[in-house]
């Protein structure tokens, strides 16, 4: 993750201080995550991203050029953030041995729900395989995640497949806003309890929900 992106996620803008172009760029990318995550690539506009970031639409275009280039920058940020927290979790010590690396990484993936739109934006990218530019970037990113499981975590191919499949299941649940049915549908309630045994109250609090009609 770039230093500017780190600044944007950890340091709020100080009153009276003018953000640098790098900081403003990171701020726009974070806003783009929420917009692309909720509306998808086709449904989102640079004007919506600009309003979410609190800047003008011409400024977004000046920094990124096109919506496609903005989406690609947002996808790259999302993948970097994902793999960054995976590596932090992998490197974290566990003196008691009660939380092996796989469990730490799984929990880190769930914690990323707090980065609004990250899981959804990645999921949208994976559906754009026919787009020449986005499809290529999404495939490369997907392969990066697979290589992390195989080369850095040291999982065999079957273990990596299961790990990746569980992550995609969670992303699908987030995108479906299936949390709306928690408590009213016994099967959905069971699914949530199986996927989030240790973080269920927190997950229920932070998951995005459907907007009322």
DRENVEX-240589 format. One record per residue: residue number from 1; residue in one letter; z negated, x negated, y of N, C-alpha, C in turn. Coordinates in Angstrom, 1 decimal. Atoms other than C-alpha are relative to their C-alpha. Layout:
(pt NUM; "a"; (Z; X; Y); (Z; X; Y); (Z; X; Y))
...
//
This chain:
(pt 1; "x"; (0.0; -0.8; -1.2); (0.0; 0.0; 0.0); (0.0; -0.9; 1.2))
(pt 2; "x"; (-0.1; 0.8; -1.2); (0.9; -1.3; 3.4); (-1.2; 0.0; 0.8))
(pt 3; "x"; (1.2; 0.1; -0.9); (-1.7; -2.3; 6.0); (0.0; 1.2; 0.9))
(pt 4; "x"; (0.0; -1.2; -0.9); (-0.5; 0.5; 8.3); (-0.4; 1.2; -0.7))
(pt 5; "x"; (0.4; -1.2; 0.8); (-0.8; 3.1; 5.5); (-1.5; 0.0; -0.2))
(pt 6; "x"; (1.4; 0.1; 0.2); (-4.3; 1.8; 4.8); (-0.7; 0.5; 1.3))
(pt 7; "x"; (0.6; -0.4; -1.3); (-5.2; 2.2; 8.5); (0.1; 1.5; 0.2))
(pt 8; "x"; (-0.2; -1.4; -0.2); (-3.8; 5.7; 8.6); (-0.9; 0.8; -0.9))
(pt 9; "x"; (0.8; -0.8; 0.9); (-5.9; 6.8; 5.6); (-1.5; -0.3; 0.2))
(pt 10; "x"; (1.4; 0.4; -0.1); (-9.1; 5.1; 6.6); (-0.6; 0.0; 1.4))
(pt 11; "x"; (0.4; 0.1; -1.4); (-9.3; 5.0; 10.4); (0.6; 1.0; 0.8))
(pt 12; "x"; (-0.5; -1.0; -0.9); (-9.0; 8.0; 12.6); (0.4; -0.5; 1.3))
(pt 13; "x"; (-0.5; 0.5; -1.3); (-7.2; 7.7; 15.8); (-1.1; 0.1; 1.1))
(pt 14; "x"; (1.0; 0.1; -1.0); (-9.5; 6.6; 18.6); (0.5; 0.7; 1.3))
(pt 15; "x"; (-0.4; -0.6; -1.3); (-9.5; 8.7; 21.8); (0.5; -1.0; 1.0))
(pt 16; "x"; (-0.5; 0.9; -1.1); (-7.4; 7.0; 24.5); (0.7; -1.3; -0.6))
(pt 17; "x"; (-0.7; 1.2; 0.5); (-6.0; 4.3; 22.1); (1.4; 0.5; -0.5))
(pt 18; "x"; (-1.4; -0.3; 0.4); (-2.2; 4.3; 21.6); (0.3; -0.6; -1.3))
(pt 19; "x"; (-0.3; 0.6; 1.3); (-1.2; 3.9; 18.0); (1.3; -0.9; 0.1))
(pt 20; "x"; (-1.1; 0.9; 0.1); (1.2; 1.1; 17.1); (1.1; 0.8; -0.7))
(pt 21; "x"; (-1.1; -0.7; 0.7); (4.6; 2.1; 15.7); (-0.2; 0.0; -1.5))
(pt 22; "x"; (0.3; 0.0; 1.4); (3.5; 1.0; 12.2); (-1.1; 1.0; -0.3))
(pt 23; "x"; (1.0; -1.0; 0.2); (0.4; 3.2; 12.5); (0.6; 1.4; 0.1))
(pt 24; "x"; (-0.7; -1.3; -0.1); (2.5; 6.1; 13.7); (0.9; 0.3; -1.2))
(pt 25; "x"; (-0.8; -0.2; 1.1); (4.9; 5.6; 10.9); (-0.8; 0.4; -1.2))
(pt 26; "x"; (0.9; -0.3; 1.1); (2.1; 5.7; 8.4); (-0.6; 1.4; 0.1))
(pt 27; "x"; (0.5; -1.3; -0.2); (0.7; 8.8; 10.0); (1.1; 1.1; -0.3))
(pt 28; "x"; (-1.1; -0.9; 0.3); (4.1; 10.5; 9.7); (0.2; 0.2; -1.5))
(pt 29; "x"; (-0.2; 0.0; 1.5); (4.4; 9.6; 6.0); (-1.1; 0.8; -0.6))
(pt 30; "x"; (1.0; -0.8; 0.5); (1.0; 11.1; 5.4); (0.2; 1.5; 0.2))
(pt 31; "x"; (-0.4; -1.4; -0.3); (2.1; 14.3; 7.1); (1.2; 0.5; -0.9))
(pt 32; "x"; (-1.1; -0.3; 0.9); (5.3; 14.2; 5.1); (-0.4; 0.3; -1.4))
(pt 33; "x"; (0.6; -0.3; 1.3); (3.3; 14.2; 1.9); (-0.4; 1.4; -0.1))
(pt 34; "x"; (0.4; -1.4; 0.0); (1.8; 17.5; 2.8); (1.1; 1.0; 0.1))
(pt 35; "x"; (-1.1; -0.9; -0.2); (5.0; 19.1; 3.9); (1.0; 0.0; -1.2))
(pt 36; "x"; (-0.8; 0.1; 1.1); (7.2; 17.8; 1.1); (-0.7; 0.6; -1.3))
(pt 37; "x"; (0.8; -0.5; 1.2); (4.4; 18.6; -1.4); (0.0; 1.5; -0.1))
(pt 38; "x"; (0.1; -1.5; 0.0); (4.1; 22.2; -0.3); (1.4; 0.7; 0.0))
(pt 39; "x"; (-1.3; -0.6; -0.2); (7.8; 22.9; 0.5); (1.1; -0.5; -0.9))
(pt 40; "x"; (-1.1; 0.7; 0.8); (9.8; 20.5; -1.7); (1.0; -0.6; 1.0))
(pt 41; "x"; (-0.9; 0.7; -0.8); (12.6; 18.4; -0.5); (1.0; 0.9; 0.8))
(pt 42; "x"; (-1.0; -0.9; -0.6); (15.1; 21.2; 0.2); (-0.6; 0.9; 1.0))
(pt 43; "x"; (0.6; -1.0; -0.9); (12.6; 23.5; 1.9); (-0.6; -0.6; 1.2))
(pt 44; "x"; (0.7; 0.7; -1.1); (11.1; 20.9; 4.2); (1.0; -0.4; 1.1))
(pt 45; "x"; (-0.8; 0.5; -1.1); (12.5; 19.8; 7.6); (-0.7; -1.1; 0.7))
(pt 46; "x"; (0.6; 1.1; -0.8); (11.9; 16.8; 9.8); (-0.8; 0.6; 1.1))
(pt 47; "x"; (0.8; -0.7; -1.1); (10.7; 19.3; 12.5); (-1.4; 0.4; -0.5))
(pt 48; "x"; (1.2; -0.4; 0.6); (8.0; 20.6; 10.1); (-0.9; -1.3; -0.1))
(pt 49; "x"; (0.8; 1.2; 0.1); (6.9; 17.0; 9.4); (-0.5; -0.5; 1.3))
(pt 50; "x"; (0.4; 0.4; -1.3); (6.9; 16.2; 13.1); (-1.2; 0.8; 0.5))
(pt 51; "x"; (1.1; -0.8; -0.5); (4.6; 19.1; 13.9); (-1.3; -0.3; -0.8))
(pt 52; "x"; (1.2; 0.4; 0.8); (2.3; 18.2; 11.0); (-0.6; -1.3; 0.5))
(pt 53; "x"; (0.4; 1.3; -0.5); (2.1; 14.7; 12.4); (-0.5; 0.0; 1.4))
(pt 54; "x"; (0.3; 0.0; -1.4); (1.7; 15.7; 16.0); (0.9; -0.8; 0.9))
(pt 55; "x"; (-1.0; 0.7; -0.8); (4.8; 14.0; 17.2); (1.3; 0.8; 0.2))
(pt 56; "x"; (-1.2; -0.8; -0.2); (8.2; 15.1; 18.3); (1.0; -0.3; -1.1))
(pt 57; "x"; (-1.0; 0.2; 1.0); (11.1; 15.6; 15.9); (1.0; -1.1; 0.3))
(pt 58; "x"; (-0.9; 1.2; -0.3); (13.4; 13.1; 17.7); (-0.7; -1.3; -0.3))
(pt 59; "x"; (0.7; 1.2; 0.3); (10.6; 10.5; 17.2); (0.1; -0.3; -1.5))
(pt 60; "x"; (-0.1; 0.2; 1.5); (10.6; 11.1; 13.4); (1.4; -0.5; -0.3))
(pt 61; "x"; (-1.4; 0.4; 0.3); (14.4; 10.8; 13.4); (0.2; -1.5; 0.4))
(pt 62; "x"; (-0.2; 1.3; -0.5); (14.2; 7.6; 15.4); (-0.6; -1.0; -0.9))
(pt 63; "x"; (0.6; 0.9; 0.9); (11.8; 6.0; 13.0); (0.6; 0.0; -1.4))
(pt 64; "x"; (-0.4; -0.1; 1.4); (13.3; 7.2; 9.7); (1.5; 0.3; -0.2))
(pt 65; "x"; (-1.5; -0.3; 0.1); (16.9; 8.3; 10.5); (0.3; 1.3; -0.5))
(pt 66; "x"; (-0.3; -1.3; 0.6); (17.3; 11.2; 8.1); (-1.1; 0.5; -0.9))
(pt 67; "x"; (1.1; -0.5; 0.9); (15.2; 13.5; 6.0); (0.0; -0.7; -1.4))
(pt 68; "x"; (0.0; 0.7; 1.3); (16.4; 11.7; 2.9); (-0.7; -1.3; 0.0))
(pt 69; "x"; (0.7; 1.3; -0.2); (15.2; 8.4; 4.2); (-1.5; 0.2; 0.2))
(pt 70; "x"; (1.4; -0.4; -0.2); (11.9; 10.0; 5.2); (-0.6; 0.3; -1.4))
(pt 71; "x"; (0.5; -0.3; 1.3); (11.5; 11.4; 1.7); (-0.1; -1.3; -0.9))
(pt 72; "x"; (0.1; 1.3; 0.8); (12.3; 8.0; 0.1); (-1.2; -0.8; 0.4))
(pt 73; "x"; (1.1; 0.8; -0.5); (9.7; 6.3; 2.3); (-1.3; 0.7; -0.5))
(pt 74; "x"; (1.2; -0.7; 0.4); (7.2; 9.0; 1.4); (-0.2; -0.2; -1.5))
(pt 75; "x"; (0.1; 0.3; 1.4); (8.0; 8.6; -2.3); (-0.5; -1.4; -0.3))
(pt 76; "x"; (0.5; 1.4; 0.2); (7.5; 4.9; -2.1); (-1.5; -0.2; 0.3))
(pt 77; "x"; (1.4; 0.1; -0.3); (4.2; 5.3; -0.4); (-0.8; 0.7; -1.1))
(pt 78; "x"; (0.7; -0.7; 1.0); (3.1; 7.8; -3.0); (-0.2; -0.8; -1.3))
(pt 79; "x"; (0.0; 0.9; 1.2); (4.0; 5.5; -5.9); (-0.9; -1.2; 0.2))
(pt 80; "x"; (0.9; 1.2; -0.3); (2.3; 2.5; -4.2); (-1.4; 0.4; 0.0))
(pt 81; "x"; (1.4; -0.4; 0.0); (-0.8; 4.5; -3.6); (-0.5; 0.3; -1.4))
(pt 82; "x"; (0.3; -0.3; 1.4); (-0.8; 5.8; -7.2); (-0.3; -1.2; -0.8))
(pt 83; "x"; (0.2; 1.2; 0.8); (-0.4; 2.4; -8.8); (-1.1; -0.9; 0.6))
(pt 84; "x"; (1.1; 0.7; -0.6); (-2.8; 0.9; -6.3); (-1.4; 0.4; -0.5))
(pt 85; "x"; (1.3; -0.5; 0.5); (-5.7; 3.1; -7.3); (-0.1; -0.2; -1.5))
(pt 86; "x"; (0.0; 0.3; 1.4); (-4.7; 2.6; -11.0); (-0.5; -1.4; -0.2))
(pt 87; "x"; (0.3; 1.4; 0.1); (-5.0; -1.2; -10.5); (-1.5; -0.2; 0.4))
(pt 88; "x"; (1.4; 0.1; -0.4); (-8.3; -0.8; -8.7); (-1.0; 0.5; -1.1))
(pt 89; "x"; (0.8; -0.5; 1.1); (-9.7; 1.3; -11.5); (0.0; -0.9; -1.2))
(pt 90; "x"; (-0.1; 0.9; 1.1); (-8.4; -1.1; -14.1); (-0.9; -1.3; 0.2))
(pt 91; "x"; (0.8; 1.3; -0.3); (-10.1; -4.1; -12.4); (-1.5; 0.3; 0.2))
(pt 92; "x"; (1.4; -0.3; -0.3); (-13.4; -2.3; -11.8); (-0.8; -0.3; -1.3))
(pt 93; "x"; (0.8; 0.4; 1.2); (-16.2; -3.6; -14.0); (-0.7; 1.3; -0.5))
(pt 94; "x"; (0.7; -1.1; 0.6); (-18.0; -1.3; -16.4); (-1.0; -0.6; -1.0))
(pt 95; "x"; (1.0; 0.7; 0.7); (-21.1; -3.1; -17.5); (-0.6; 0.7; -1.2))
(pt 96; "x"; (0.6; -0.8; 1.1); (-22.5; -0.3; -19.6); (1.0; 0.3; -1.1))
(pt 97; "x"; (-1.0; -0.3; 1.1); (-19.2; 0.2; -21.5); (0.2; 1.5; -0.2))
(pt 98; "x"; (-0.1; -1.5; 0.2); (-19.4; 4.0; -21.1); (1.2; 0.6; 0.6))
(pt 99; "x"; (-1.2; -0.5; -0.6); (-16.3; 4.3; -19.0); (1.1; -1.0; -0.2))
(pt 100; "x"; (-1.1; 1.0; 0.3); (-13.4; 2.4; -20.6); (1.1; 0.2; 1.1))
(pt 101; "x"; (-1.0; 0.0; -1.0); (-10.4; 1.6; -18.5); (0.9; 1.3; 0.0))
(pt 102; "x"; (-0.8; -1.2; 0.0); (-8.4; 4.6; -19.6); (-0.7; 1.2; 0.6))
(pt 103; "x"; (0.8; -1.1; -0.6); (-11.2; 7.0; -18.5); (0.0; -0.3; 1.5))
(pt 104; "x"; (0.1; 0.3; -1.5); (-11.5; 5.2; -15.1); (1.3; 0.3; 0.6))
(pt 105; "x"; (-1.3; -0.2; -0.6); (-7.8; 5.4; -14.5); (0.3; 1.5; 0.0))
(pt 106; "x"; (-0.2; -1.5; 0.0); (-7.7; 9.1; -15.5); (-0.7; 0.6; 1.1))
(pt 107; "x"; (0.8; -0.6; -1.1); (-10.5; 9.9; -13.1); (0.6; -0.4; 1.4))
(pt 108; "x"; (-0.6; 0.4; -1.2); (-8.7; 7.9; -10.4); (1.2; 0.9; 0.3))
(pt 109; "x"; (-1.1; -0.9; -0.2); (-5.6; 10.0; -10.9); (-0.4; 1.4; 0.5))
(pt 110; "x"; (0.5; -1.3; -0.5); (-7.6; 13.2; -10.5); (-0.5; -0.1; 1.4))
(pt 111; "x"; (0.5; 0.2; -1.4); (-9.3; 11.8; -7.4); (1.1; 0.0; 1.1))
(pt 112; "x"; (-1.1; 0.0; -0.9); (-5.9; 11.5; -5.8); (0.4; 1.4; 0.4))
(pt 113; "x"; (-0.2; -1.4; -0.5); (-5.8; 15.3; -5.5); (-0.4; 0.1; 1.5))
(pt 114; "x"; (0.4; 0.0; -1.4); (-7.6; 14.6; -2.2); (1.0; -0.5; 0.9))
(pt 115; "x"; (-1.1; 0.4; -0.8); (-4.5; 12.9; -0.9); (1.0; 1.2; 0.0))
(pt 116; "x"; (-0.7; -1.3; 0.0); (-2.8; 16.2; 0.1); (1.5; -0.2; -0.2))
(pt 117; "x"; (-1.4; 0.0; 0.2); (0.7; 16.6; -1.4); (0.5; -1.2; -0.8))
(pt 118; "x"; (-0.5; 1.2; 0.7); (0.8; 13.3; -3.3); (0.6; 0.4; -1.4))
(pt 119; "x"; (-0.4; -0.3; 1.3); (1.0; 14.7; -6.8); (1.3; 0.9; 0.0))
(pt 120; "x"; (-1.1; -0.9; -0.1); (3.4; 17.5; -5.7); (1.3; -0.7; 0.4))
(pt 121; "x"; (-1.1; 0.7; -0.5); (5.7; 15.1; -3.8); (0.7; -0.8; -1.2))
(pt 122; "x"; (-0.5; 0.7; 1.1); (6.0; 12.9; -6.9); (0.7; 0.9; -1.0))
(pt 123; "x"; (-0.6; -1.0; 0.9); (6.7; 16.0; -9.0); (1.4; 0.4; 0.5))
(pt 124; "x"; (-1.2; -0.4; -0.6); (9.4; 17.1; -6.6); (1.1; -1.1; -0.2))
(pt 125; "x"; (-0.9; 1.1; 0.1); (11.0; 13.7; -6.7); (0.6; -0.1; -1.4))
(pt 126; "x"; (-0.4; 0.1; 1.4); (11.2; 13.8; -10.5); (1.0; 1.1; -0.4))
(pt 127; "x"; (-0.9; -1.1; 0.3); (13.2; 17.0; -10.3); (1.4; -0.2; 0.7))
(pt 128; "x"; (-1.2; 0.3; -0.8); (15.9; 15.4; -8.0); (0.8; -1.1; -0.6))
(pt 129; "x"; (-0.8; 1.1; 0.7); (17.6; 13.2; -10.6); (1.4; 0.0; 0.3))
(pt 130; "x"; (-1.4; 0.0; -0.3); (21.0; 14.4; -9.6); (0.3; -0.5; 1.4))
(pt 131; "x"; (-0.2; 0.5; -1.3); (20.5; 13.2; -6.0); (0.2; -1.5; -0.1))
(pt 132; "x"; (-0.3; 1.4; 0.3); (22.1; 9.7; -5.9); (-1.0; -0.9; 0.5))
(pt 133; "x"; (1.0; 0.9; -0.5); (19.5; 8.1; -3.7); (-1.4; 0.3; -0.5))
(pt 134; "x"; (1.4; -0.3; 0.4); (16.3; 10.0; -4.5); (-0.1; -0.1; -1.5))
(pt 135; "x"; (0.1; 0.0; 1.4); (17.1; 10.3; -8.2); (-0.2; -1.5; -0.5))
(pt 136; "x"; (0.2; 1.4; 0.4); (17.5; 6.5; -8.5); (-1.4; -0.5; 0.3))
(pt 137; "x"; (1.3; 0.4; -0.4); (14.3; 5.9; -6.6); (-1.1; 0.6; -0.9))
(pt 138; "x"; (1.0; -0.6; 0.9); (12.4; 8.4; -8.7); (0.0; -0.6; -1.4))
(pt 139; "x"; (0.0; 0.6; 1.4); (13.6; 6.9; -12.0); (-0.6; -1.4; 0.0))
(pt 140; "x"; (0.6; 1.4; -0.1); (12.6; 3.4; -10.8); (-1.5; 0.2; 0.1))
(pt 141; "x"; (1.4; -0.2; -0.1); (9.2; 4.8; -9.8); (-0.7; 0.4; -1.3))
(pt 142; "x"; (0.5; -0.5; 1.3); (8.7; 6.6; -13.1); (-0.1; -1.2; -1.0))
(pt 143; "x"; (0.0; 1.2; 0.8); (9.6; 3.3; -14.9); (-1.2; -0.9; 0.4))
(pt 144; "x"; (1.2; 0.8; -0.4); (7.0; 1.5; -12.8); (-1.3; 0.4; -0.6))
(pt 145; "x"; (1.2; -0.5; 0.5); (4.3; 3.8; -13.9); (-0.1; -0.3; -1.5))
(pt 146; "x"; (0.0; 0.3; 1.5); (5.4; 3.4; -17.6); (-0.4; -1.4; -0.2))
(pt 147; "x"; (0.2; 1.5; 0.2); (5.4; -0.4; -17.2); (-1.5; -0.3; 0.2))
(pt 148; "x"; (1.5; 0.2; -0.2); (1.8; -0.2; -15.8); (-0.8; 0.3; -1.2))
(pt 149; "x"; (0.7; -0.4; 1.2); (0.6; 1.6; -18.9); (0.2; -1.0; -1.1))
(pt 150; "x"; (-0.3; 0.9; 1.1); (2.4; -0.8; -21.2); (-0.4; -1.4; 0.2))
(pt 151; "x"; (0.2; 1.5; -0.3); (2.1; -4.2; -19.5); (-1.4; -0.3; 0.5))
(pt 152; "x"; (1.2; 0.3; -0.7); (-1.0; -3.9; -17.4); (-1.2; 0.6; -0.7))
(pt 153; "x"; (1.1; -0.6; 0.8); (-3.2; -1.5; -19.4); (0.0; -0.5; -1.4))
(pt 154; "x"; (-0.1; 0.4; 1.4); (-1.9; -2.8; -22.7); (0.1; 1.0; -1.0))
(pt 155; "x"; (-0.1; -1.0; 1.0); (-1.3; 0.5; -24.3); (1.3; -0.1; -0.8))
(pt 156; "x"; (-1.3; -0.1; 0.8); (1.2; 0.9; -27.1); (0.8; 1.1; 0.5))
(pt 157; "x"; (-1.0; -1.0; -0.5); (4.2; 3.1; -26.6); (-0.6; 1.5; -0.2))
(pt 158; "x"; (0.5; -1.4; 0.2); (2.5; 6.2; -28.2); (-1.2; 0.3; 0.9))
(pt 159; "x"; (1.1; -0.2; -0.9); (-0.7; 5.8; -26.2); (0.5; 0.2; 1.4))
(pt 160; "x"; (-0.5; -0.2; -1.4); (1.3; 5.4; -23.0); (0.7; 1.3; 0.1))
(pt 161; "x"; (-0.6; -1.3; -0.1); (3.3; 8.5; -23.8); (-1.0; 1.1; 0.2))
(pt 162; "x"; (1.1; -1.0; -0.1); (0.1; 10.6; -24.3); (-0.6; -0.1; 1.4))
(pt 163; "x"; (0.6; 0.1; -1.3); (-1.4; 9.2; -21.1); (0.9; 0.6; 1.1))
(pt 164; "x"; (-1.0; -0.5; -1.0); (1.8; 9.9; -19.1); (0.1; 1.6; -0.1))
(pt 165; "x"; (-0.1; -1.4; 0.2); (2.0; 13.4; -20.6); (-1.1; 0.8; 0.6))
(pt 166; "x"; (1.2; -0.7; -0.6); (-1.5; 14.3; -19.6); (0.1; 0.0; 1.5))
(pt 167; "x"; (-0.2; 0.0; -1.4); (-0.8; 13.2; -16.1); (1.0; 1.0; 0.5))
(pt 168; "x"; (-1.0; -1.0; -0.4); (2.3; 15.3; -15.9); (-0.5; 1.4; -0.1))
(pt 169; "x"; (0.6; -1.4; 0.2); (0.4; 18.3; -17.2); (-0.9; 0.3; 1.2))
(pt 170; "x"; (0.8; -0.2; -1.2); (-2.1; 17.9; -14.3); (0.8; 0.2; 1.2))
(pt 171; "x"; (-0.9; -0.2; -1.1); (0.7; 17.6; -11.8); (0.6; 1.4; -0.1))
(pt 172; "x"; (-0.6; -1.3; 0.2); (2.3; 20.7; -13.2); (-1.0; 1.1; 0.4))
(pt 173; "x"; (1.1; -1.0; -0.3); (-1.0; 22.6; -12.9); (-0.2; 0.1; 1.5))
(pt 174; "x"; (0.2; 0.0; -1.4); (-1.3; 21.5; -9.3); (1.1; 0.7; 0.7))
(pt 175; "x"; (-1.1; -0.6; -0.6); (2.2; 22.5; -8.4); (0.1; 1.5; -0.2))
(pt 176; "x"; (0.0; -1.4; 0.3); (1.9; 25.9; -10.1); (-1.0; 0.8; 0.8))
(pt 177; "x"; (1.1; -0.7; -0.6); (-1.2; 26.7; -8.0); (-0.8; 0.8; -1.0))
(pt 178; "x"; (0.6; -0.8; 1.0); (-2.6; 27.8; -11.3); (-1.5; 0.1; 0.1))
(pt 179; "x"; (1.4; -0.1; -0.3); (-6.1; 27.3; -10.0); (-0.3; 1.4; 0.5))
(pt 180; "x"; (0.2; -1.4; -0.4); (-5.6; 30.8; -8.5); (-0.5; 0.9; -1.1))
(pt 181; "x"; (0.4; -0.9; 1.1); (-6.2; 32.2; -12.0); (-1.2; -0.5; -0.7))
(pt 182; "x"; (1.2; 0.5; 0.7); (-9.2; 30.1; -12.9); (-1.1; 1.1; 0.2))
(pt 183; "x"; (1.1; -1.0; 0.0); (-12.1; 32.5; -13.8); (0.5; 1.4; -0.3))
(pt 184; "x"; (-0.6; -1.3; 0.3); (-9.8; 35.5; -14.2); (0.8; 0.1; -1.2))
(pt 185; "x"; (-0.8; 0.1; 1.2); (-7.7; 34.3; -17.0); (-0.7; -1.0; -1.0))
(pt 186; "x"; (0.8; 0.8; 0.9); (-9.5; 33.0; -20.0); (0.7; -1.2; -0.5))
(pt 187; "x"; (-0.8; 1.2; 0.4); (-6.7; 30.7; -21.2); (0.1; -1.1; 1.1))
(pt 188; "x"; (-0.1; 1.0; -1.1); (-6.3; 29.1; -17.8); (-1.4; -0.6; 0.2))
(pt 189; "x"; (1.4; 0.5; -0.2); (-10.1; 28.7; -17.5); (-0.2; -1.1; -1.1))
(pt 190; "x"; (0.1; 0.9; 1.1); (-10.1; 27.0; -20.9); (0.8; -1.3; 0.3))
(pt 191; "x"; (-0.9; 1.1; -0.3); (-7.2; 24.7; -19.8); (-0.7; -0.9; 1.0))
(pt 192; "x"; (0.7; 0.8; -1.0); (-9.1; 23.6; -16.7); (-1.2; -0.7; -0.5))
(pt 193; "x"; (1.2; 0.6; 0.5); (-12.3; 22.9; -18.5); (0.4; -1.1; -1.0))
(pt 194; "x"; (-0.5; 1.1; 0.9); (-10.3; 20.8; -21.1); (0.5; -1.2; 0.8))
(pt 195; "x"; (-0.6; 1.1; -0.8); (-8.5; 18.8; -18.4); (-0.9; -0.7; 0.9))
(pt 196; "x"; (1.0; 0.6; -1.0); (-11.4; 18.2; -16.0); (-1.4; 0.2; -0.4))
(pt 197; "x"; (1.3; -0.2; 0.5); (-14.5; 18.1; -18.1); (-1.2; -0.5; 0.9))
(pt 198; "x"; (1.1; 0.6; -0.8); (-16.5; 15.9; -15.7); (0.2; 0.2; 1.5))
(pt 199; "x"; (-0.3; -0.1; -1.4); (-14.9; 16.8; -12.3); (0.4; 1.4; 0.4))
(pt 200; "x"; (-0.5; -1.3; -0.2); (-14.3; 20.5; -12.6); (-0.4; 0.6; 1.4))
(pt 201; "x"; (0.4; -0.6; -1.3); (-16.4; 21.7; -9.6); (0.7; -0.6; 1.2))
(pt 202; "x"; (-0.7; 0.7; -1.1); (-14.8; 19.1; -7.3); (1.4; 0.3; 0.0))
(pt 203; "x"; (-1.4; -0.3; 0.1); (-11.3; 19.8; -8.6); (0.2; 1.4; 0.5))
(pt 204; "x"; (-0.2; -1.4; -0.4); (-11.7; 23.5; -8.0); (-0.2; 0.1; 1.5))
(pt 205; "x"; (0.3; 0.0; -1.5); (-12.9; 22.8; -4.4); (1.2; -0.6; 0.7))
(pt 206; "x"; (-1.0; 0.7; -0.8); (-10.0; 20.5; -3.4); (1.5; 0.4; -0.4))
(pt 207; "x"; (-1.3; -0.3; 0.4); (-7.0; 21.9; -5.3); (0.7; 1.0; 1.0))
(pt 208; "x"; (-0.7; -0.9; -0.9); (-4.4; 23.6; -3.1); (0.2; 1.4; -0.7))
(pt 209; "x"; (-0.2; -1.4; 0.5); (-4.1; 27.4; -3.5); (1.1; 0.7; 0.6))
(pt 210; "x"; (-1.1; -0.8; -0.5); (-1.4; 29.9; -3.0); (-0.4; 0.7; 1.3))
(pt 211; "x"; (0.3; -0.7; -1.2); (-1.1; 31.3; 0.5); (0.2; 1.5; -0.2))
(pt 212; "x"; (-0.1; -1.5; 0.2); (-1.7; 35.1; 0.7); (1.3; 0.5; 0.5))
(pt 213; "x"; (-1.3; -0.7; -0.4); (1.4; 37.3; 0.9); (-0.3; 0.8; 1.3))
//
